[in-house]
Amino acid sequence: MNGPSILFIGAHPDDLEILCGGTICICLQQGFEVWLGIATNGNVGTPDLSREEIAAIRKEEASASAKALGVHGLIWMNEDDELLFDDKPTRLKFVDAIRQAKADIVVAHNPNDYHPDHRVVSRLATDARILSAVRLVETRHPPVKAPPELFYMDSVAGIGFPPDYLVDVTASFERKLSALGYHKSQNAWMRDLFDRDLPELACVQSAFRGLQGGVKYAEAFSQPSYWPKRPFGLPFLEGNGREKSFGSALPNR
């Protein structure tokens, strides 16, 4: 891999495929070294299995999806589902994940997401980006040379999330759905709870964002304000303002 390293961090197995699976495919096609980080193990999402049983299944499914996508690595943080907290041990896990990926870019949930685990991931990733470059904050992997750049992904159903960037994922959408298909246990849980399939959810959301961008399917992102920022020449950032696109140029509107 000659391109930058990019770490996508999701709260749960399947979050990344739903919200940015097409963008992950684009980054791989453009030569990025792509890592996936999963904060929780999905150990409560079942009507009939034990915590240990469903956690093992969710890890196996996430690993199969990551392998099918062809990412460089999967970082499984193994925190309890629905009970993720911003404490010292968990924060250090996020710092170490960034260091393990040697990330130039981190993509995480946005801070206004309605799901508590998503909001905690956003906070942890945001705070860990600086700490990942601090030598005396010690973890298993050595510090990165500079804090990575940070982007936030969409909320499920787009709730409370005004995007700065839209990625045209029309060409990679079938690969996104294929990767999502490995999460069979979560799909069954979604049908049981909400009478919705994961592919249906992904199709509706991607079509909605695509409508905003003038393409068939799109995924949405934003970038927070922070200092310092590096003048990072990323080939997938084009345009300016709300007209910018992340991943693939969309027509100006």
C-alpha positions as CSV (number, residue, x, y, z in Angstrom):
1,M,0.0,0.0,0.0
2,N,1.4,3.4,-1.0
3,G,-1.5,5.6,0.0
4,P,-2.4,7.0,3.4
5,S,-3.8,4.9,6.2
6,I,-7.4,5.4,7.0
7,L,-9.2,4.0,10.1
8,F,-13.0,3.7,10.1
9,I,-14.3,3.3,13.7
10,G,-17.9,2.0,14.3
11,A,-19.7,1.3,17.5
12,H,-21.1,-2.0,16.4
13,P,-20.5,-4.7,13.9
14,D,-22.3,-3.6,10.7
15,D,-22.3,0.1,11.4
16,L,-19.5,0.8,9.0
17,E,-21.0,-1.2,6.2
18,I,-24.3,0.6,6.6
19,L,-23.0,4.1,6.9
20,C,-19.8,4.1,4.8
21,G,-19.3,0.7,3.1
22,G,-19.2,2.2,-0.3
23,T,-16.6,4.8,0.7
24,I,-14.5,2.0,2.2
25,C,-14.5,0.4,-1.2
26,I,-13.5,3.6,-2.9
27,C,-10.6,4.2,-0.5
28,L,-9.4,0.6,-1.2
29,Q,-9.6,1.2,-5.0
30,Q,-7.7,4.4,-4.6
31,G,-4.8,2.7,-2.8
32,F,-5.5,3.6,0.8
33,E,-4.5,1.2,3.6
34,V,-7.9,0.7,5.1
35,W,-8.5,-0.5,8.7
36,L,-11.8,-1.1,10.4
37,G,-12.2,-0.6,14.2
38,I,-15.3,-2.1,16.0
39,A,-15.8,-0.8,19.5
40,T,-18.5,-3.2,20.9
41,N,-19.0,-6.9,20.4
42,G,-22.8,-7.0,19.8
43,N,-23.3,-9.2,22.9
44,V,-26.9,-8.2,23.7
45,G,-28.4,-8.2,20.1
46,T,-30.2,-11.6,20.3
47,P,-33.7,-12.9,21.3
48,D,-32.4,-16.4,22.4
49,L,-28.6,-16.8,22.6
50,S,-26.3,-16.1,25.5
51,R,-24.0,-13.0,25.5
52,E,-21.0,-15.1,24.8
53,E,-22.6,-17.0,21.9
54,I,-23.9,-13.9,20.1
55,A,-20.6,-12.0,20.7
56,A,-18.7,-14.8,19.0
57,I,-21.1,-14.9,16.1
58,R,-20.9,-11.1,15.6
59,K,-17.1,-11.2,15.6
60,E,-17.1,-14.0,13.1
61,E,-19.5,-12.1,10.8
62,A,-17.5,-8.9,11.1
63,S,-14.3,-10.7,10.3
64,A,-15.9,-12.3,7.2
65,S,-17.2,-8.9,6.0
66,A,-13.8,-7.3,6.5
67,K,-12.1,-10.1,4.6
68,A,-14.6,-9.8,1.7
69,L,-14.0,-6.1,1.5
70,G,-10.2,-6.7,1.4
71,V,-9.2,-4.3,4.2
72,H,-5.8,-4.3,5.8
73,G,-7.0,-5.1,9.3
74,L,-9.9,-5.4,11.7
75,I,-9.4,-4.1,15.2
76,W,-11.9,-5.7,17.6
77,M,-12.1,-3.7,20.9
78,N,-14.6,-6.1,22.6
79,E,-16.5,-3.6,24.7
80,D,-20.0,-4.5,25.9
81,D,-22.8,-3.6,23.5
82,E,-25.1,-0.7,24.6
83,L,-22.8,0.0,27.6
84,L,-19.9,1.8,26.0
85,F,-18.3,4.5,28.2
86,D,-15.6,7.1,27.9
87,D,-13.3,5.9,30.6
88,K,-9.5,5.6,30.8
89,P,-9.2,1.9,29.7
90,T,-11.5,2.5,26.7
91,R,-9.9,5.7,25.7
92,L,-6.5,4.0,25.6
93,K,-8.0,1.3,23.4
94,F,-9.0,4.0,20.9
95,V,-5.5,5.6,21.1
96,D,-3.9,2.2,20.5
97,A,-6.3,1.5,17.6
98,I,-5.1,4.7,15.9
99,R,-1.5,3.8,16.5
100,Q,-1.9,0.2,15.3
101,A,-3.4,1.5,12.0
102,K,-0.8,4.3,11.9
103,A,-3.8,6.3,10.8
104,D,-3.4,9.5,8.7
105,I,-7.2,9.8,8.7
106,V,-9.9,8.6,11.2
107,V,-13.6,8.3,10.3
108,A,-16.0,7.9,13.3
109,H,-19.6,8.5,14.3
110,N,-20.8,12.1,14.6
111,P,-21.3,13.6,18.0
112,N,-25.0,14.4,17.4
113,D,-26.0,10.7,16.7
114,Y,-29.0,9.6,18.5
115,H,-27.5,6.3,19.6
116,P,-25.5,6.5,22.9
117,D,-22.8,4.0,21.8
118,H,-22.3,6.1,18.6
119,R,-22.0,9.3,20.5
120,V,-19.4,7.8,22.9
121,V,-17.4,6.5,19.9
122,S,-17.4,10.0,18.5
123,R,-16.1,11.4,21.7
124,L,-13.5,8.8,22.1
125,A,-12.2,9.0,18.6
126,T,-12.2,12.8,18.7
127,D,-10.1,12.9,21.9
128,A,-7.9,10.0,21.0
129,R,-6.6,11.6,17.8
130,I,-4.4,14.0,19.7
131,L,-3.4,11.5,22.4
132,S,-2.3,9.0,19.7
133,A,0.7,11.3,19.0
134,V,1.6,11.9,22.7
135,R,4.7,9.8,23.6
136,L,4.0,9.5,27.3
137,V,0.5,8.2,26.8
138,E,1.6,4.6,26.6
139,T,-0.2,1.8,24.8
140,R,0.9,-1.4,23.1
141,H,1.8,0.4,19.9
142,P,4.2,3.4,19.5
143,P,2.8,6.9,19.0
144,V,2.0,8.2,15.5
145,K,4.1,11.0,14.1
146,A,1.2,13.4,13.9
147,P,-2.5,13.4,15.0
148,P,-4.7,12.1,12.2
149,E,-7.3,14.1,10.4
150,L,-10.8,13.4,11.5
151,F,-14.1,13.0,9.7
152,Y,-17.6,12.1,11.0
153,M,-20.0,9.7,9.3
154,D,-23.7,9.9,8.8
155,S,-26.3,8.9,11.4
156,V,-28.7,6.0,10.6
157,A,-31.6,7.5,8.6
158,G,-29.6,10.8,8.4
159,I,-31.2,12.0,11.6
160,G,-29.6,15.3,12.9
161,F,-26.7,15.2,10.4
162,P,-26.1,18.0,7.9
163,P,-23.3,16.7,5.6
164,D,-20.3,18.6,4.4
165,Y,-19.3,15.9,1.9
166,L,-21.2,13.4,-0.2
167,V,-19.5,10.4,-1.7
168,D,-20.9,9.0,-4.9
169,V,-21.0,5.3,-4.1
170,T,-23.1,4.1,-7.0
171,A,-20.3,2.1,-8.5
172,S,-19.4,0.4,-5.2
173,F,-22.9,0.0,-3.9
174,E,-23.3,-3.7,-4.7
175,R,-20.0,-4.4,-2.9
176,K,-21.4,-2.5,0.1
177,L,-24.5,-4.7,0.1
178,S,-22.5,-7.8,-0.3
179,A,-20.3,-6.9,2.7
180,L,-23.4,-6.1,4.7
181,G,-24.8,-9.5,3.9
182,Y,-22.3,-11.2,6.2
183,H,-24.0,-9.7,9.2
184,K,-26.8,-12.3,9.2
185,S,-27.4,-12.4,13.0
186,Q,-27.8,-8.6,13.1
187,N,-30.1,-8.7,10.1
188,A,-32.3,-11.2,11.9
189,W,-32.3,-9.0,15.1
190,M,-33.3,-6.0,13.0
191,R,-36.2,-7.8,11.5
192,D,-37.3,-9.0,14.9
193,L,-37.1,-5.6,16.5
194,F,-38.0,-3.1,13.7
195,D,-39.3,-5.2,10.8
196,R,-36.5,-3.8,8.6
197,D,-33.7,-5.6,6.8
198,L,-30.2,-4.1,6.8
199,P,-30.0,-4.1,3.0
200,E,-33.3,-2.2,2.9
201,L,-32.1,0.3,5.4
202,A,-28.8,0.8,3.5
203,C,-30.7,1.2,0.2
204,V,-33.1,3.8,1.5
205,Q,-30.3,5.9,3.2
206,S,-27.9,5.7,0.3
207,A,-30.6,6.6,-2.2
208,F,-31.7,9.6,0.1
209,R,-28.1,10.9,0.2
210,G,-27.8,10.2,-3.5
211,L,-30.9,12.3,-4.2
212,Q,-29.2,15.2,-2.4
213,G,-26.0,14.8,-4.5
214,G,-27.6,14.2,-7.9
215,V,-26.4,10.6,-8.1
216,K,-28.1,7.2,-7.5
217,Y,-26.4,6.3,-4.2
218,A,-24.2,8.4,-1.9
219,E,-22.8,8.4,1.6
220,A,-22.5,11.5,3.8
221,F,-19.7,12.9,6.0
222,S,-18.6,16.0,7.8
223,Q,-15.3,17.4,9.2
224,P,-15.3,19.1,12.7
225,S,-13.3,22.2,13.4
226,Y,-10.1,21.7,15.3
227,W,-6.5,22.7,15.6
228,P,-3.9,21.9,14.4
229,K,-4.9,20.7,10.9
230,R,-2.4,19.4,8.4
231,P,-2.4,20.6,4.8
232,F,-3.2,17.0,3.8
233,G,-3.5,16.5,0.0
234,L,-6.3,13.9,-0.2
235,P,-7.3,12.8,-3.7
236,F,-10.9,12.3,-2.6
237,L,-11.5,15.8,-1.4
238,E,-12.6,18.2,-4.1
239,G,-14.6,21.5,-4.3
240,N,-15.4,23.7,-1.4
241,G,-18.2,24.4,1.1
242,R,-21.3,22.3,1.1
243,E,-20.6,21.5,-2.5
244,K,-17.5,19.4,-1.6
245,S,-17.4,15.7,-2.1
246,F,-15.5,13.1,-0.2
247,G,-14.4,10.2,-2.3
248,S,-15.7,11.0,-5.7
249,A,-16.6,14.3,-7.3
250,L,-20.3,15.1,-7.5
251,P,-21.8,17.7,-9.8
252,N,-21.9,21.2,-8.3
253,R,-25.5,22.3,-7.5
